[in-house]
Amino acid sequence: MKKKLLVLLLLLAAIAPAATAQLLQPKPAAYTRADSLRGSLTTPLRTCYDLNYYHLDVKLDPAQRFISGSNLFRFTAAQDFTRLQFDLFANLKVEKVVYKGKEVPFTREANAVFVTFPKAIAKGSRDEFTVYYSGNPTVAKKAPWDGGMVFTQDAAGKPWVATACQGTGASIWWPTKDQQADEVDSMLISISVPNGLKDVSNGRLRKTTKLKDGYTRFDWAVRNPINNYDVALNVGDYQHFADSYQGEKGPLTLDYWVLPENVAKAKAQFAANVKPMLKSMEHWFGPYPWYQDGYKLVDAPHLGMEHQSAVAYGNKYQNGYLGRDRSNTGWGTKWDFIIIHESGHEWFGNNITTKDIADMWVHESFTCYSEALFTESQFGKQAGQEYVHGQRRNIQNDSPIIGPYGVNKEGSGDMYDKGSAMLNTIRTILNNDEKWRQILRGLSSTFYHQTVTGQQVMDYINRESGQDFTKVFDQYLRHTSLPVLEIRFEEGKTLARWVSEVEKFDMPVRVRRKGGEYQFIKPTARFAEIKELAGADKETLEVDTFNFYIGVLVD
């Protein structure tokens, strides 16, 4: 018995070496008040007002890496209040806050700003204030993995500037209520840049105005809800070309903004990838969520980001992930990773946005899985299954996928590939591809243009599937190791049980005798006989580890 226990422990350690190593690591530092100010969703100073509209009006000086301007906050009071919080990084100066034509007092703590109004704003009333600010924003060192602005030049030496701030927060470059739970219903983005340059932001270009100081202002109107990390500034000597796609909701405008040296490459690469992507995503997830605002790809001086209706593209006009196949299956170099993945976020991340980034798995698991679904739509189901299986090579099993709530902290990067493997496991258990497709489409329609919790998504899948996947979600999202199917042969009987960190884990799994058809069994945490496999042995028993991301221990 001791020998068998040692073998099982060794297997678990092999599956999740990083998790085992964590036991030897020092505990992480406690979260600070600044973390709570940034990450808390339920403080009265944030919940007292419900955002309706922003007008962000910014002037950019690329040479000095300097921004100045204002942001109008229009809101509905959720309760009576005299004080509220908005957010702006401390290296940017709040010049003044104006309410009803007069400056009002404010204080700062870390990156939070607290405004006091001269009298109570009554519950249910619509009101507004404007923040004026300026400064040198944080320059990203390795965008898009760290937040900030990117300042570089194109091939002709002209300025090329972009923003990327997911995770770090939009308040790294503009004043905002910097959390995902409260989105504005619409927005106007006005960016003024030196003459000869263009700004491309979210939504549709409403107006271009030549100013008297050698600058041009570009006004972009977003007619739909938008999360603030998606709000983008892209400045350069952009060239524009356009197309359209006949989608599920009718004609969808396709607009492409690229540097002059990339026009020919962009026309070929975008033509090969964008319309097939839209056809596939609409098939699996439902209509593109932003027909009013259109679909854009914008040349970016970083790898890419899912900026709503203005997807940032920096994959150097090649297939794969900068030419590589993350799945190592061969399928990942048959299409452009950034176009497929970042556009997939238009459904999961932009259409459906999590209230707390601790639930970022909703964004990344479904979008990473969309790569496999796209592969399936182009090359068949077996290709898609091979791709999602190949994604496992990137899994670390280092820490839980769901992060700590209320402190602006994501969970493990395994939210991408392990999350994709989890979704494919659920699809396999469901064993009804059309029902699975309707669940995916139903997520997009049920939570259309909404912010959600991860629990809402899990509850929806449980309800619509007619099966309770709670323990499956718990195992893959809240723990690091994999469930291990332990199989024992005794006196002609085949016995099986699950070894899992989740109490009473009982996930169905597929098994077969070699050469036969797979059939489902439902082991529990206790050894029980698998009568369907009576007489099987180590040589003839096969467990479906291709579609199920699990460990197997056969005695």
GUMAR-524797 format. One record per residue (C-alpha): residue number from 1; residue in one letter; x, y, z. Coordinates in steps of 0.2 Angstrom, whole numbers, always signed. Layout:
{atom NUM, a, {X, Y, Z}}
...
! end
This chain:
{atom 1, m, {+0, +0, +0}}
{atom 2, k, {+14, +12, +4}}
{atom 3, k, {+22, +8, -13}}
{atom 4, k, {+6, +12, -22}}
{atom 5, l, {+4, +28, -12}}
{atom 6, l, {+22, +34, -17}}
{atom 7, v, {+18, +30, -35}}
{atom 8, l, {+2, +41, -34}}
{atom 9, l, {+11, +55, -26}}
{atom 10, l, {+25, +54, -39}}
{atom 11, l, {+12, +55, -53}}
{atom 12, l, {+4, +70, -45}}
{atom 13, a, {+20, +79, -43}}
{atom 14, a, {+24, +75, -62}}
{atom 15, i, {+8, +82, -67}}
{atom 16, a, {+10, +98, -57}}
{atom 17, p, {+28, +101, -52}}
{atom 18, a, {+26, +119, -50}}
{atom 19, a, {+11, +116, -38}}
{atom 20, t, {+22, +104, -28}}
{atom 21, a, {+36, +117, -28}}
{atom 22, q, {+25, +130, -22}}
{atom 23, l, {+24, +122, -5}}
{atom 24, l, {+43, +127, -3}}
{atom 25, q, {+40, +145, -8}}
{atom 26, p, {+38, +159, +4}}
{atom 27, k, {+20, +166, +6}}
{atom 28, p, {+16, +181, -6}}
{atom 29, a, {+16, +198, +2}}
{atom 30, a, {+0, +204, +9}}
{atom 31, y, {-10, +215, -2}}
{atom 32, t, {-9, +234, +1}}
{atom 33, r, {-23, +247, +3}}
{atom 34, a, {-18, +253, -14}}
{atom 35, d, {-22, +236, -21}}
{atom 36, s, {-39, +237, -12}}
{atom 37, l, {-43, +254, -18}}
{atom 38, r, {-39, +249, -36}}
{atom 39, g, {-47, +232, -35}}
{atom 40, s, {-62, +233, -24}}
{atom 41, l, {-79, +234, -33}}
{atom 42, t, {-90, +237, -18}}
{atom 43, t, {-84, +252, -9}}
{atom 44, p, {-98, +266, -7}}
{atom 45, l, {-87, +279, -16}}
{atom 46, r, {-87, +268, -32}}
{atom 47, t, {-105, +260, -31}}
{atom 48, c, {-113, +277, -27}}
{atom 49, y, {-113, +282, -46}}
{atom 50, d, {-117, +272, -62}}
{atom 51, l, {-107, +277, -77}}
{atom 52, n, {-117, +282, -93}}
{atom 53, y, {-105, +291, -104}}
{atom 54, y, {-87, +297, -106}}
{atom 55, h, {-80, +311, -117}}
{atom 56, l, {-61, +308, -117}}
{atom 57, d, {-52, +323, -125}}
{atom 58, v, {-33, +322, -125}}
{atom 59, k, {-19, +331, -134}}
{atom 60, l, {-3, +320, -137}}
{atom 61, d, {+14, +327, -139}}
{atom 62, p, {+24, +312, -146}}
{atom 63, a, {+41, +321, -145}}
{atom 64, q, {+39, +325, -127}}
{atom 65, r, {+29, +309, -123}}
{atom 66, f, {+16, +321, -115}}
{atom 67, i, {-2, +320, -114}}
{atom 68, s, {-15, +333, -108}}
{atom 69, g, {-33, +335, -108}}
{atom 70, s, {-49, +330, -99}}
{atom 71, n, {-62, +317, -97}}
{atom 72, l, {-81, +321, -94}}
{atom 73, f, {-89, +308, -82}}
{atom 74, r, {-108, +307, -85}}
{atom 75, f, {-117, +296, -73}}
{atom 76, t, {-133, +292, -63}}
{atom 77, a, {-133, +292, -44}}
{atom 78, a, {-136, +275, -37}}
{atom 79, q, {-138, +283, -20}}
{atom 80, d, {-137, +300, -11}}
{atom 81, f, {-119, +305, -10}}
{atom 82, t, {-107, +319, -8}}
{atom 83, r, {-91, +310, -12}}
{atom 84, l, {-84, +298, -25}}
{atom 85, q, {-69, +290, -31}}
{atom 86, f, {-61, +290, -49}}
{atom 87, d, {-44, +283, -53}}
{atom 88, l, {-28, +291, -61}}
{atom 89, f, {-10, +285, -59}}
{atom 90, a, {+0, +296, -47}}
{atom 91, n, {+13, +301, -60}}
{atom 92, l, {-1, +311, -69}}
{atom 93, k, {-7, +327, -62}}
{atom 94, v, {-25, +331, -59}}
{atom 95, e, {-26, +349, -64}}
{atom 96, k, {-43, +352, -58}}
{atom 97, v, {-61, +344, -56}}
{atom 98, v, {-75, +355, -63}}
{atom 99, y, {-93, +353, -57}}
{atom 100, k, {-107, +364, -64}}
{atom 101, g, {-94, +377, -70}}
{atom 102, k, {-84, +378, -54}}
{atom 103, e, {-69, +369, -47}}
{atom 104, v, {-72, +357, -33}}
{atom 105, p, {-60, +350, -20}}
{atom 106, f, {-52, +333, -22}}
{atom 107, t, {-38, +323, -13}}
{atom 108, r, {-27, +309, -18}}
{atom 109, e, {-21, +292, -11}}
{atom 110, a, {-10, +281, -22}}
{atom 111, n, {-18, +281, -39}}
{atom 112, a, {-36, +285, -32}}
{atom 113, v, {-44, +302, -32}}
{atom 114, f, {-58, +307, -21}}
{atom 115, v, {-70, +321, -26}}
{atom 116, t, {-81, +331, -14}}
{atom 117, f, {-96, +340, -21}}
{atom 118, p, {-104, +355, -13}}
{atom 119, k, {-120, +347, -9}}
{atom 120, a, {-128, +330, -10}}
{atom 121, i, {-131, +322, -27}}
{atom 122, a, {-148, +314, -25}}
{atom 123, k, {-151, +295, -29}}
{atom 124, g, {-158, +293, -47}}
{atom 125, s, {-152, +310, -54}}
{atom 126, r, {-141, +311, -69}}
{atom 127, d, {-126, +322, -67}}
{atom 128, e, {-108, +325, -73}}
{atom 129, f, {-91, +332, -69}}
{atom 130, t, {-75, +334, -79}}
{atom 131, v, {-57, +330, -74}}
{atom 132, y, {-43, +340, -82}}
{atom 133, y, {-26, +332, -81}}
{atom 134, s, {-8, +331, -89}}
{atom 135, g, {+9, +323, -88}}
{atom 136, n, {+20, +310, -95}}
{atom 137, p, {+11, +293, -94}}
{atom 138, t, {+20, +277, -90}}
{atom 139, v, {+30, +270, -105}}
{atom 140, a, {+27, +252, -107}}
{atom 141, k, {+43, +242, -107}}
{atom 142, k, {+36, +226, -115}}
{atom 143, a, {+19, +230, -121}}
{atom 144, p, {+6, +222, -121}}
{atom 145, w, {+12, +212, -106}}
{atom 146, d, {+15, +227, -96}}
{atom 147, g, {+4, +242, -96}}
{atom 148, g, {+7, +260, -103}}
{atom 149, m, {+10, +269, -119}}
{atom 150, v, {+22, +264, -133}}
{atom 151, f, {+32, +277, -141}}
{atom 152, t, {+42, +272, -157}}
{atom 153, q, {+44, +277, -175}}
{atom 154, d, {+39, +270, -192}}
{atom 155, a, {+50, +266, -206}}
{atom 156, a, {+51, +284, -212}}
{atom 157, g, {+55, +290, -195}}
{atom 158, k, {+38, +297, -191}}
{atom 159, p, {+30, +295, -173}}
{atom 160, w, {+21, +279, -170}}
{atom 161, v, {+12, +278, -153}}
{atom 162, a, {-1, +266, -145}}
{atom 163, t, {-9, +261, -129}}
{atom 164, a, {-10, +244, -120}}
{atom 165, c, {-16, +244, -102}}
{atom 166, q, {-26, +228, -98}}
{atom 167, g, {-23, +222, -81}}
{atom 168, t, {-12, +237, -76}}
{atom 169, g, {-28, +248, -79}}
{atom 170, a, {-34, +262, -90}}
{atom 171, s, {-30, +275, -77}}
{atom 172, i, {-12, +273, -82}}
{atom 173, w, {-15, +285, -95}}
{atom 174, w, {-33, +293, -93}}
{atom 175, p, {-44, +297, -78}}
{atom 176, t, {-58, +284, -76}}
{atom 177, k, {-67, +273, -64}}
{atom 178, d, {-54, +260, -66}}
{atom 179, q, {-64, +244, -64}}
{atom 180, q, {-73, +232, -76}}
{atom 181, a, {-89, +231, -66}}
{atom 182, d, {-96, +248, -72}}
{atom 183, e, {-95, +251, -91}}
{atom 184, v, {-101, +267, -99}}
{atom 185, d, {-116, +265, -111}}
{atom 186, s, {-107, +275, -125}}
{atom 187, m, {-91, +286, -127}}
{atom 188, l, {-83, +300, -137}}
{atom 189, i, {-65, +299, -139}}
{atom 190, s, {-56, +315, -145}}
{atom 191, i, {-38, +313, -149}}
{atom 192, s, {-27, +328, -155}}
{atom 193, v, {-11, +324, -164}}
{atom 194, p, {+2, +334, -174}}
{atom 195, n, {-3, +338, -192}}
{atom 196, g, {+3, +324, -203}}
{atom 197, l, {-2, +310, -191}}
{atom 198, k, {-19, +301, -188}}
{atom 199, d, {-27, +294, -173}}
{atom 200, v, {-37, +278, -174}}
{atom 201, s, {-48, +274, -159}}
{atom 202, n, {-63, +263, -155}}
{atom 203, g, {-80, +265, -164}}
{atom 204, r, {-82, +276, -179}}
{atom 205, l, {-74, +292, -185}}
{atom 206, r, {-86, +305, -183}}
{atom 207, k, {-76, +321, -187}}
{atom 208, t, {-59, +327, -191}}
{atom 209, t, {-54, +345, -186}}
{atom 210, k, {-39, +355, -191}}
{atom 211, l, {-34, +365, -175}}
{atom 212, k, {-25, +382, -175}}
{atom 213, d, {-9, +376, -166}}
{atom 214, g, {-3, +363, -179}}
{atom 215, y, {-13, +349, -172}}
{atom 216, t, {-28, +339, -179}}
{atom 217, r, {-42, +332, -168}}
{atom 218, f, {-50, +315, -172}}
{atom 219, d, {-67, +312, -164}}
{atom 220, w, {-72, +293, -163}}
{atom 221, a, {-89, +289, -157}}
{atom 222, v, {-92, +272, -148}}
{atom 223, r, {-111, +269, -148}}
{atom 224, n, {-110, +253, -137}}
{atom 225, p, {-104, +249, -119}}
{atom 226, i, {-85, +248, -118}}
{atom 227, n, {-74, +242, -104}}
{atom 228, n, {-60, +255, -101}}
{atom 229, y, {-45, +245, -104}}
{atom 230, d, {-51, +243, -122}}
{atom 231, v, {-51, +261, -125}}
{atom 232, a, {-37, +264, -137}}
{atom 233, l, {-26, +278, -144}}
{atom 234, n, {-16, +273, -160}}
{atom 235, v, {-6, +287, -168}}
{atom 236, g, {+4, +286, -184}}
{atom 237, d, {+5, +290, -202}}
{atom 238, y, {-9, +277, -205}}
{atom 239, q, {-16, +273, -222}}
{atom 240, h, {-34, +266, -223}}
{atom 241, f, {-42, +253, -234}}
{atom 242, a, {-59, +245, -232}}
{atom 243, d, {-70, +230, -235}}
{atom 244, s, {-87, +223, -229}}
{atom 245, y, {-93, +206, -223}}
{atom 246, q, {-111, +200, -225}}
{atom 247, g, {-113, +193, -208}}
{atom 248, e, {-128, +186, -197}}
{atom 249, k, {-134, +204, -194}}
{atom 250, g, {-131, +210, -212}}
{atom 251, p, {-117, +220, -219}}
{atom 252, l, {-102, +223, -207}}
{atom 253, t, {-89, +236, -211}}
{atom 254, l, {-71, +231, -211}}
{atom 255, d, {-59, +245, -209}}
{atom 256, y, {-40, +243, -209}}
{atom 257, w, {-27, +256, -203}}
{atom 258, v, {-9, +252, -207}}
{atom 259, l, {+8, +260, -209}}
{atom 260, p, {+12, +264, -227}}
{atom 261, e, {+26, +251, -228}}
{atom 262, n, {+13, +238, -223}}
{atom 263, v, {-1, +241, -235}}
{atom 264, a, {+3, +227, -248}}
{atom 265, k, {+6, +214, -234}}
{atom 266, a, {-9, +219, -224}}
{atom 267, k, {-21, +218, -239}}
{atom 268, a, {-15, +200, -242}}
{atom 269, q, {-15, +194, -224}}
{atom 270, f, {-31, +202, -219}}
{atom 271, a, {-40, +195, -234}}
{atom 272, a, {-34, +178, -230}}
{atom 273, n, {-39, +178, -212}}
{atom 274, v, {-53, +191, -207}}
{atom 275, k, {-68, +184, -216}}
{atom 276, p, {-65, +166, -212}}
{atom 277, m, {-63, +171, -194}}
{atom 278, l, {-79, +181, -194}}
{atom 279, k, {-88, +166, -202}}
{atom 280, s, {-82, +154, -189}}
{atom 281, m, {-84, +165, -174}}
{atom 282, e, {-102, +170, -179}}
{atom 283, h, {-106, +151, -181}}
{atom 284, w, {-99, +146, -164}}
{atom 285, f, {-103, +162, -153}}
{atom 286, g, {-117, +171, -162}}
{atom 287, p, {-117, +188, -172}}
{atom 288, y, {-102, +200, -170}}
{atom 289, p, {-107, +211, -155}}
{atom 290, w, {-102, +228, -163}}
{atom 291, y, {-111, +230, -180}}
{atom 292, q, {-114, +248, -175}}
{atom 293, d, {-96, +252, -172}}
{atom 294, g, {-89, +241, -185}}
{atom 295, y, {-73, +230, -186}}
{atom 296, k, {-56, +237, -187}}
{atom 297, l, {-38, +230, -187}}
{atom 298, v, {-25, +243, -183}}
{atom 299, d, {-6, +242, -185}}
{atom 300, a, {+2, +242, -168}}
{atom 301, p, {+20, +243, -162}}
{atom 302, h, {+17, +229, -150}}
{atom 303, l, {+10, +211, -153}}
{atom 304, g, {-8, +214, -151}}
{atom 305, m, {-23, +218, -140}}
{atom 306, e, {-42, +216, -141}}
{atom 307, h, {-47, +234, -141}}
{atom 308, q, {-65, +234, -145}}
{atom 309, s, {-69, +237, -163}}
{atom 310, a, {-51, +242, -165}}
{atom 311, v, {-41, +227, -163}}
{atom 312, a, {-22, +231, -162}}
{atom 313, y, {-12, +220, -174}}
{atom 314, g, {+7, +217, -172}}
{atom 315, n, {+10, +199, -178}}
{atom 316, k, {+21, +205, -193}}
{atom 317, y, {+10, +199, -206}}
{atom 318, q, {+13, +181, -204}}
{atom 319, n, {+4, +165, -199}}
{atom 320, g, {+6, +158, -182}}
{atom 321, y, {+11, +167, -166}}
{atom 322, l, {+26, +177, -173}}
{atom 323, g, {+28, +163, -185}}
{atom 324, r, {+27, +149, -172}}
{atom 325, d, {+14, +136, -168}}
{atom 326, r, {+10, +137, -150}}
{atom 327, s, {+1, +120, -151}}
{atom 328, n, {+16, +112, -160}}
{atom 329, t, {+3, +102, -170}}
{atom 330, g, {+6, +111, -187}}
{atom 331, w, {-12, +118, -187}}
{atom 332, g, {-6, +134, -178}}
{atom 333, t, {+4, +140, -193}}
{atom 334, k, {-10, +139, -205}}
{atom 335, w, {-18, +155, -199}}
{atom 336, d, {-13, +172, -191}}
{atom 337, f, {-14, +169, -172}}
{atom 338, i, {-16, +188, -167}}
{atom 339, i, {-31, +190, -179}}
{atom 340, i, {-40, +175, -173}}
{atom 341, h, {-36, +176, -155}}
{atom 342, e, {-38, +195, -152}}
{atom 343, s, {-54, +196, -163}}
{atom 344, g, {-61, +181, -153}}
{atom 345, h, {-60, +193, -138}}
{atom 346, e, {-74, +204, -146}}
{atom 347, w, {-86, +190, -140}}
{atom 348, f, {-77, +185, -124}}
{atom 349, g, {-69, +200, -115}}
{atom 350, n, {-77, +214, -124}}
{atom 351, n, {-95, +208, -126}}
{atom 352, i, {-95, +198, -110}}
{atom 353, t, {-83, +207, -98}}
{atom 354, t, {-80, +200, -80}}
{atom 355, k, {-83, +212, -66}}
{atom 356, d, {-67, +207, -57}}
{atom 357, i, {-51, +202, -66}}
{atom 358, a, {-49, +188, -54}}
{atom 359, d, {-62, +180, -66}}
{atom 360, m, {-52, +184, -82}}
{atom 361, w, {-53, +165, -86}}
{atom 362, v, {-69, +169, -94}}
{atom 363, h, {-60, +181, -106}}
{atom 364, e, {-45, +170, -110}}
{atom 365, s, {-51, +152, -108}}
{atom 366, f, {-65, +154, -121}}
{atom 367, t, {-54, +165, -133}}
{atom 368, c, {-40, +152, -132}}
{atom 369, y, {-53, +139, -135}}
{atom 370, s, {-59, +149, -150}}
{atom 371, e, {-43, +145, -159}}
{atom 372, a, {-47, +127, -159}}
{atom 373, l, {-65, +130, -164}}
{atom 374, f, {-58, +141, -179}}
{atom 375, t, {-46, +127, -183}}
{atom 376, e, {-60, +115, -183}}
{atom 377, s, {-71, +126, -194}}
{atom 378, q, {-57, +127, -207}}
{atom 379, f, {-49, +109, -207}}
{atom 380, g, {-62, +98, -198}}
{atom 381, k, {-66, +92, -180}}
{atom 382, q, {-50, +81, -179}}
{atom 383, a, {-39, +95, -183}}
{atom 384, g, {-47, +106, -169}}
{atom 385, q, {-46, +92, -157}}
{atom 386, e, {-27, +90, -161}}
{atom 387, y, {-25, +109, -159}}
{atom 388, v, {-33, +110, -142}}
{atom 389, h, {-23, +94, -136}}
{atom 390, g, {-7, +102, -142}}
{atom 391, q, {-11, +118, -132}}
{atom 392, r, {-8, +108, -116}}
{atom 393, r, {+11, +109, -119}}
{atom 394, n, {+10, +127, -113}}
{atom 395, i, {+1, +123, -96}}
{atom 396, q, {+11, +126, -80}}
{atom 397, n, {-1, +120, -67}}
{atom 398, d, {+8, +134, -56}}
{atom 399, s, {-7, +142, -46}}
{atom 400, p, {-26, +143, -47}}
{atom 401, i, {-34, +150, -63}}
{atom 402, i, {-46, +160, -52}}
{atom 403, g, {-37, +174, -44}}
{atom 404, p, {-40, +183, -27}}
{atom 405, y, {-55, +195, -28}}
{atom 406, g, {-56, +213, -24}}
{atom 407, v, {-37, +217, -26}}
{atom 408, n, {-35, +219, -45}}
{atom 409, k, {-26, +202, -47}}
{atom 410, e, {-28, +190, -61}}
{atom 411, g, {-25, +171, -58}}
{atom 412, s, {-13, +160, -67}}
{atom 413, g, {-8, +161, -85}}
{atom 414, d, {-15, +144, -86}}
{atom 415, m, {-32, +153, -89}}
{atom 416, y, {-27, +152, -108}}
{atom 417, d, {-22, +134, -112}}
{atom 418, k, {-29, +125, -96}}
{atom 419, g, {-45, +134, -98}}
{atom 420, s, {-46, +129, -116}}
{atom 421, a, {-43, +111, -111}}
{atom 422, m, {-56, +112, -98}}
{atom 423, l, {-69, +118, -110}}
{atom 424, n, {-65, +104, -122}}
{atom 425, t, {-67, +92, -108}}
{atom 426, i, {-84, +98, -104}}
{atom 427, r, {-89, +98, -123}}
{atom 428, t, {-83, +79, -123}}
{atom 429, i, {-93, +75, -108}}
{atom 430, l, {-109, +84, -115}}
{atom 431, n, {-107, +73, -131}}
{atom 432, n, {-118, +84, -141}}
{atom 433, d, {-109, +96, -152}}
{atom 434, e, {-124, +106, -158}}
{atom 435, k, {-130, +108, -140}}
{atom 436, w, {-113, +114, -135}}
{atom 437, r, {-113, +127, -150}}
{atom 438, q, {-130, +133, -144}}
{atom 439, i, {-123, +135, -126}}
{atom 440, l, {-108, +146, -133}}
{atom 441, r, {-120, +156, -143}}
{atom 442, g, {-132, +157, -128}}
{atom 443, l, {-118, +165, -117}}
{atom 444, s, {-115, +178, -130}}
{atom 445, s, {-134, +183, -131}}
{atom 446, t, {-139, +180, -113}}
{atom 447, f, {-124, +191, -107}}
{atom 448, y, {-124, +203, -122}}
{atom 449, h, {-115, +219, -118}}
{atom 450, q, {-114, +215, -100}}
{atom 451, t, {-102, +213, -86}}
{atom 452, v, {-103, +196, -76}}
{atom 453, t, {-95, +186, -63}}
{atom 454, g, {-87, +169, -67}}
{atom 455, q, {-100, +161, -57}}
{atom 456, q, {-114, +167, -68}}
{atom 457, v, {-105, +159, -83}}
{atom 458, m, {-103, +142, -74}}
{atom 459, d, {-121, +143, -68}}
{atom 460, y, {-127, +146, -86}}
{atom 461, i, {-117, +131, -93}}
{atom 462, n, {-124, +120, -79}}
{atom 463, r, {-142, +126, -82}}
{atom 464, e, {-142, +125, -101}}
{atom 465, s, {-132, +109, -102}}
{atom 466, g, {-143, +100, -90}}
{atom 467, q, {-128, +93, -81}}
{atom 468, d, {-119, +99, -65}}
{atom 469, f, {-101, +103, -70}}
{atom 470, t, {-98, +112, -53}}
{atom 471, k, {-85, +100, -47}}
{atom 472, v, {-76, +100, -64}}
{atom 473, f, {-75, +119, -64}}
{atom 474, d, {-69, +118, -46}}
{atom 475, q, {-55, +106, -50}}
{atom 476, y, {-48, +115, -65}}
{atom 477, l, {-51, +133, -60}}
{atom 478, r, {-48, +133, -41}}
{atom 479, h, {-34, +120, -40}}
{atom 480, t, {-17, +116, -48}}
{atom 481, s, {-16, +98, -50}}
{atom 482, l, {-26, +87, -62}}
{atom 483, p, {-39, +74, -57}}
{atom 484, v, {-31, +57, -58}}
{atom 485, l, {-41, +42, -63}}
{atom 486, e, {-34, +27, -53}}
{atom 487, i, {-38, +10, -60}}
{atom 488, r, {-36, -7, -51}}
{atom 489, f, {-38, -25, -57}}
{atom 490, e, {-44, -37, -45}}
{atom 491, e, {-50, -55, -47}}
{atom 492, g, {-56, -51, -65}}
{atom 493, k, {-64, -35, -60}}
{atom 494, t, {-60, -18, -66}}
{atom 495, l, {-61, -5, -52}}
{atom 496, a, {-59, +14, -53}}
{atom 497, r, {-59, +30, -43}}
{atom 498, w, {-55, +48, -44}}
{atom 499, v, {-41, +56, -34}}
{atom 500, s, {-45, +74, -33}}
{atom 501, e, {-43, +90, -22}}
{atom 502, v, {-62, +92, -25}}
{atom 503, e, {-72, +83, -12}}
{atom 504, k, {-83, +69, -20}}
{atom 505, f, {-76, +72, -37}}
{atom 506, d, {-86, +62, -50}}
{atom 507, m, {-83, +68, -67}}
{atom 508, p, {-89, +56, -81}}
{atom 509, v, {-74, +50, -92}}
{atom 510, r, {-73, +39, -108}}
{atom 511, v, {-65, +22, -108}}
{atom 512, r, {-64, +7, -120}}
{atom 513, r, {-55, -9, -124}}
{atom 514, k, {-43, -7, -138}}
{atom 515, g, {-51, -7, -154}}
{atom 516, g, {-68, -4, -147}}
{atom 517, e, {-80, +11, -145}}
{atom 518, y, {-78, +23, -131}}
{atom 519, q, {-91, +23, -118}}
{atom 520, f, {-94, +34, -103}}
{atom 521, i, {-91, +29, -85}}
{atom 522, k, {-94, +39, -69}}
{atom 523, p, {-81, +35, -56}}
{atom 524, t, {-82, +43, -39}}
{atom 525, a, {-70, +46, -25}}
{atom 526, r, {-72, +28, -19}}
{atom 527, f, {-66, +13, -29}}
{atom 528, a, {-81, +4, -38}}
{atom 529, e, {-82, -9, -51}}
{atom 530, i, {-83, -4, -69}}
{atom 531, k, {-94, -18, -75}}
{atom 532, e, {-93, -13, -93}}
{atom 533, l, {-75, -17, -93}}
{atom 534, a, {-75, -34, -84}}
{atom 535, g, {-60, -44, -89}}
{atom 536, a, {-50, -30, -95}}
{atom 537, d, {-32, -28, -91}}
{atom 538, k, {-18, -15, -92}}
{atom 539, e, {-14, -20, -110}}
{atom 540, t, {-32, -19, -117}}
{atom 541, l, {-39, -4, -107}}
{atom 542, e, {-39, +13, -114}}
{atom 543, v, {-44, +30, -106}}
{atom 544, d, {-48, +45, -117}}
{atom 545, t, {-34, +56, -112}}
{atom 546, f, {-34, +64, -129}}
{atom 547, n, {-50, +74, -125}}
{atom 548, f, {-50, +73, -106}}
{atom 549, y, {-36, +83, -98}}
{atom 550, i, {-33, +71, -83}}
{atom 551, g, {-20, +60, -76}}
{atom 552, v, {-21, +41, -76}}
{atom 553, l, {-14, +28, -64}}
{atom 554, v, {-16, +10, -68}}
{atom 555, d, {-11, -4, -55}}
! end
